[in-house]
Amino acid sequence: MLPINFHKTFLPERRLLAALLEYAALGGEGSYQEISQATSIPMGRSTGKVPAILDYARGMNLVTLGRSSGSGKKKPRLTGFGQAVYTGDRHLGRPLVQWLAHMHLCLPRGGAAAWHLVFVSGRASLGSRFSAAQVEQYLVEHFGPGRSRTGPLLRTYLEDAALGRAGVLSQRQGEVVRCRAPLDVQCALPYAAFVLELWERFFSGRGQITVDELVAETGWPDICLWSCQELEQALEWMEQSGLLALDRQRRPWILEKRATATEAWQELGRWLEEAAPAGG
């Protein structure tokens, strides 16, 4: 998982993530300074955003790091999700794409430690409505005191330059309020692709898993702020995508894999391409 201070206090600006996606798509490889020169992501003495943006992109499952040709060089490569975003929503302007990026950041494997604590482990203790001070104290209890344990975590979902369009958080009467992930039949394909990604990350080699296993290992319903009934509704819609099947005859329900994550992300890329432009 990405450590507490991976972000260096910088926001995951969408324009910078888009520049990194372009760099990865073109096969770029280089030092932080060379990546900065190629992408215009700042890399000054006090504005070294390249490492943070690269880590954000990794935590969002947009890129992975390939084997580089030399010491100090980074070789980002698009993941299946990253290719879908690069193809259909390069500037991450669509709320649902932002939600998928957010979900990846919250995972207990490959995500960011602070994100997982606040949006998964903290569902019971923090609730869905809290102050910035409560979040800071919660993170201090887990990581110990520091300059700012919360960093840009909350601002990420309150500023349009980052992931503010998703509506993960809102502000009401001086507090921050968590919002539920979209629950709509139109989300079936994106969510099915995400679940297949989880499947290969947490249940590699298995053709079937139970809903209880999915919940316990990944924390996905907590990320979405869904009830058990809402999760079941989402799964029923996801089955319509043909990417997975449900056996409802037993409890807990059994999921059967019908496609690979790669195939699902490719389908999502085509789906995003066919949708109306999201804007910058």
C-alpha positions as CSV (number, residue, x, y, z in Angstrom):
1,M,0.0,0.0,0.0
2,L,1.0,3.6,-0.5
3,P,2.4,5.0,2.7
4,I,0.8,7.9,4.7
5,N,2.9,10.6,3.1
6,F,3.2,9.4,-0.5
7,H,1.3,12.4,-1.8
8,K,3.9,15.0,-0.5
9,T,0.8,17.2,0.2
10,F,0.0,17.5,-3.5
11,L,-3.5,16.9,-5.0
12,P,-4.0,14.3,-7.7
13,E,-4.7,16.9,-10.4
14,R,-6.5,15.5,-13.3
15,R,-4.5,17.5,-15.9
16,L,-1.2,16.0,-14.5
17,L,-2.6,12.5,-14.4
18,A,-3.7,12.9,-18.0
19,A,-0.1,14.0,-18.9
20,L,1.3,10.9,-17.2
21,L,-1.2,8.6,-19.0
22,E,0.0,10.1,-22.3
23,Y,3.6,9.5,-21.3
24,A,2.9,5.9,-20.4
25,A,0.9,5.3,-23.6
26,L,3.8,6.5,-25.7
27,G,6.2,4.1,-24.0
28,G,8.1,6.8,-22.0
29,E,10.8,6.0,-19.6
30,G,13.1,8.3,-17.6
31,S,14.1,9.9,-14.3
32,Y,11.8,12.1,-12.4
33,Q,13.4,15.1,-14.1
34,E,13.1,13.6,-17.6
35,I,9.4,12.7,-17.0
36,S,8.9,16.3,-15.8
37,Q,10.4,17.6,-19.0
38,A,8.3,15.4,-21.2
39,T,5.0,15.9,-19.4
40,S,5.3,19.4,-17.9
41,I,4.5,17.9,-14.5
42,P,6.5,20.3,-12.1
43,M,9.7,18.9,-10.6
44,G,11.3,21.9,-8.9
45,R,13.1,21.8,-5.5
46,S,9.8,22.6,-3.7
47,T,7.3,21.5,-6.3
48,G,8.4,17.9,-7.0
49,K,5.0,16.6,-8.1
50,V,6.2,13.8,-10.4
51,P,6.7,11.1,-7.7
52,A,3.3,12.0,-6.1
53,I,1.4,11.9,-9.4
54,L,3.1,8.6,-10.3
55,D,2.1,7.1,-7.0
56,Y,-1.5,8.4,-7.3
57,A,-1.7,6.8,-10.8
58,R,-0.4,3.6,-9.4
59,G,-2.8,3.7,-6.4
60,M,-5.7,4.4,-8.8
61,N,-4.6,1.4,-10.9
62,L,-4.0,3.6,-13.9
63,V,-0.4,2.6,-14.4
64,T,2.0,0.0,-13.2
65,L,5.8,0.3,-13.2
66,G,7.7,-1.9,-15.7
67,R,11.3,-2.9,-15.5
68,S,13.4,0.1,-16.3
69,S,16.6,0.1,-18.3
70,G,18.7,1.9,-15.7
71,S,18.9,3.1,-12.1
72,G,16.7,6.0,-11.2
73,K,14.5,5.6,-14.2
74,K,10.8,5.0,-14.1
75,K,8.8,3.1,-16.8
76,P,5.1,3.6,-16.3
77,R,2.8,1.5,-18.3
78,L,-1.0,1.6,-18.7
79,T,-3.0,-1.0,-16.8
80,G,-6.2,-2.3,-18.3
81,F,-8.2,0.4,-16.5
82,G,-5.6,3.0,-17.4
83,Q,-6.0,2.1,-21.1
84,A,-9.7,2.4,-20.8
85,V,-9.4,5.8,-19.3
86,Y,-6.8,6.9,-21.8
87,T,-9.0,5.8,-24.6
88,G,-12.3,7.2,-23.4
89,D,-11.8,9.8,-20.6
90,R,-8.1,10.9,-20.6
91,H,-8.7,13.8,-18.2
92,L,-10.8,11.7,-15.8
93,G,-13.7,14.1,-16.2
94,R,-16.5,11.6,-15.8
95,P,-17.9,11.1,-12.2
96,L,-18.0,7.3,-12.6
97,V,-14.4,7.1,-13.8
98,Q,-13.4,9.2,-10.8
99,W,-15.3,6.8,-8.6
100,L,-13.4,3.8,-10.0
101,A,-10.1,5.7,-9.4
102,H,-11.3,6.4,-5.8
103,M,-12.3,2.8,-5.2
104,H,-8.8,1.5,-6.3
105,L,-7.2,4.0,-3.9
106,C,-9.2,2.6,-1.0
107,L,-8.3,-1.0,-1.5
108,P,-6.2,-2.9,1.1
109,R,-3.9,-4.2,-1.6
110,G,-2.3,-1.6,-4.0
111,G,-4.3,1.3,-2.6
112,A,-3.3,4.0,-0.1
113,A,-3.1,3.4,3.6
114,A,-4.8,6.6,4.7
115,W,-7.6,6.2,2.1
116,H,-8.3,2.6,3.2
117,L,-8.5,3.7,6.9
118,V,-10.9,6.6,6.3
119,F,-13.1,5.0,3.6
120,V,-13.1,1.4,4.7
121,S,-11.9,0.7,8.2
122,G,-13.3,4.0,9.4
123,R,-16.9,3.5,8.3
124,A,-17.9,2.3,11.7
125,S,-15.8,4.7,13.8
126,L,-16.0,7.8,11.7
127,G,-19.4,7.3,10.3
128,S,-20.6,9.1,7.2
129,R,-20.4,12.6,8.7
130,F,-17.4,14.0,10.4
131,S,-15.1,17.1,10.8
132,A,-11.6,17.4,9.3
133,A,-10.3,17.5,12.9
134,Q,-11.9,14.0,13.5
135,V,-10.2,12.6,10.4
136,E,-6.9,14.0,11.5
137,Q,-7.2,12.6,15.0
138,Y,-8.3,9.2,13.6
139,L,-5.2,9.0,11.4
140,V,-2.9,10.2,14.2
141,E,-4.2,7.3,16.3
142,H,-3.1,4.9,13.6
143,F,0.1,6.5,12.2
144,G,1.2,8.7,15.1
145,P,1.5,12.5,15.1
146,G,2.9,14.3,12.1
147,R,2.8,17.6,10.2
148,S,-0.6,16.7,8.6
149,R,-1.8,13.2,8.6
150,T,-4.9,14.0,6.5
151,G,-2.9,15.9,3.9
152,P,-4.9,16.4,0.6
153,L,-7.2,13.4,1.2
154,L,-10.4,15.4,1.8
155,R,-9.6,18.2,-0.7
156,T,-9.2,15.5,-3.4
157,Y,-13.0,15.1,-3.4
158,L,-13.9,18.7,-2.9
159,E,-12.0,20.3,-5.8
160,D,-12.8,20.0,-9.5
161,A,-9.1,20.0,-10.4
162,A,-8.9,16.6,-8.7
163,L,-11.8,14.2,-8.2
164,G,-14.5,16.6,-7.1
165,R,-16.9,15.6,-9.8
166,A,-17.5,12.2,-8.3
167,G,-19.3,13.5,-5.3
168,V,-17.6,11.2,-2.9
169,L,-17.6,13.9,-0.3
170,S,-19.7,17.1,0.2
171,Q,-19.5,19.9,2.8
172,R,-22.5,20.7,5.0
173,Q,-22.6,23.0,7.9
174,G,-18.9,22.9,8.5
175,E,-18.7,19.1,8.3
176,V,-17.7,16.6,5.6
177,V,-20.3,14.2,4.5
178,R,-19.6,10.9,2.7
179,C,-21.9,10.1,-0.2
180,R,-23.0,6.8,-1.6
181,A,-21.5,5.5,-4.8
182,P,-23.9,5.6,-7.8
183,L,-26.4,2.8,-7.8
184,D,-27.8,2.5,-11.3
185,V,-28.1,0.0,-14.0
186,Q,-25.9,2.2,-16.2
187,C,-23.1,1.4,-13.8
188,A,-23.3,-2.3,-14.4
189,L,-20.4,-2.6,-16.9
190,P,-17.9,-0.3,-15.0
191,Y,-18.6,-2.1,-11.7
192,A,-18.4,-5.5,-13.2
193,A,-14.9,-4.6,-14.7
194,F,-13.9,-3.4,-11.2
195,V,-15.1,-6.6,-9.5
196,L,-13.1,-8.7,-12.0
197,E,-10.1,-6.6,-11.2
198,L,-10.6,-7.4,-7.6
199,W,-11.1,-11.0,-8.4
200,E,-7.7,-11.3,-10.0
201,R,-6.0,-9.3,-7.3
202,F,-7.6,-11.1,-4.3
203,F,-8.8,-14.5,-5.6
204,S,-6.4,-15.4,-8.4
205,G,-7.0,-18.7,-10.0
206,R,-10.5,-19.2,-8.7
207,G,-13.5,-19.5,-10.9
208,Q,-16.1,-18.9,-8.2
209,I,-16.2,-16.8,-5.0
210,T,-19.0,-16.0,-2.5
211,V,-20.3,-12.5,-1.9
212,D,-19.2,-12.7,1.7
213,E,-15.6,-13.3,0.5
214,L,-15.8,-10.4,-1.8
215,V,-17.0,-8.2,1.1
216,A,-14.5,-9.4,3.7
217,E,-11.4,-9.3,1.5
218,T,-11.9,-6.1,-0.4
219,G,-14.2,-3.9,1.7
220,W,-15.9,-2.8,-1.5
221,P,-19.4,-2.1,0.0
222,D,-17.8,0.1,2.7
223,I,-16.0,2.1,-0.1
224,C,-19.4,2.5,-1.8
225,L,-21.2,3.2,1.5
226,W,-23.7,0.5,0.4
227,S,-26.0,-1.7,2.5
228,C,-26.1,-5.5,1.9
229,Q,-29.3,-5.0,-0.1
230,E,-27.7,-2.3,-2.3
231,L,-24.7,-4.5,-3.0
232,E,-27.0,-7.3,-4.1
233,Q,-28.9,-4.9,-6.4
234,A,-25.6,-3.8,-7.9
235,L,-24.5,-7.4,-8.4
236,E,-27.8,-8.3,-10.1
237,W,-27.3,-5.4,-12.6
238,M,-23.7,-6.4,-13.1
239,E,-24.8,-9.9,-14.1
240,Q,-26.6,-8.3,-17.1
241,S,-23.2,-7.3,-18.5
242,G,-22.4,-11.0,-19.1
243,L,-19.0,-10.6,-17.4
244,L,-20.0,-12.6,-14.4
245,A,-22.9,-14.8,-13.2
246,L,-24.8,-15.2,-9.9
247,D,-26.0,-18.3,-8.1
248,R,-28.8,-17.0,-5.9
249,Q,-30.0,-20.4,-4.8
250,R,-27.6,-20.5,-1.8
251,R,-26.6,-18.0,0.8
252,P,-24.2,-16.3,0.6
253,W,-24.6,-15.8,-3.2
254,I,-21.9,-17.4,-5.4
255,L,-20.3,-15.3,-8.2
256,E,-18.9,-17.1,-11.2
257,K,-16.3,-15.5,-13.4
258,R,-17.2,-15.2,-17.1
259,A,-14.4,-12.9,-18.4
260,T,-11.0,-11.6,-17.5
261,A,-10.4,-8.2,-16.1
262,T,-8.5,-7.3,-19.3
263,E,-11.5,-8.1,-21.5
264,A,-13.8,-6.2,-19.1
265,W,-11.6,-3.1,-19.2
266,Q,-11.4,-3.2,-23.0
267,E,-15.2,-3.3,-23.1
268,L,-15.3,-0.3,-20.7
269,G,-12.9,1.6,-23.0
270,R,-15.3,1.1,-25.9
271,W,-18.2,2.1,-23.7
272,L,-16.5,5.3,-22.6
273,E,-15.6,6.1,-26.2
274,E,-19.2,5.8,-27.3
275,A,-20.5,8.0,-24.5
276,A,-20.8,11.8,-24.8
277,P,-17.6,13.9,-24.1
278,A,-17.0,14.5,-20.4
279,G,-15.1,17.8,-20.8
280,G,-11.8,18.7,-19.1
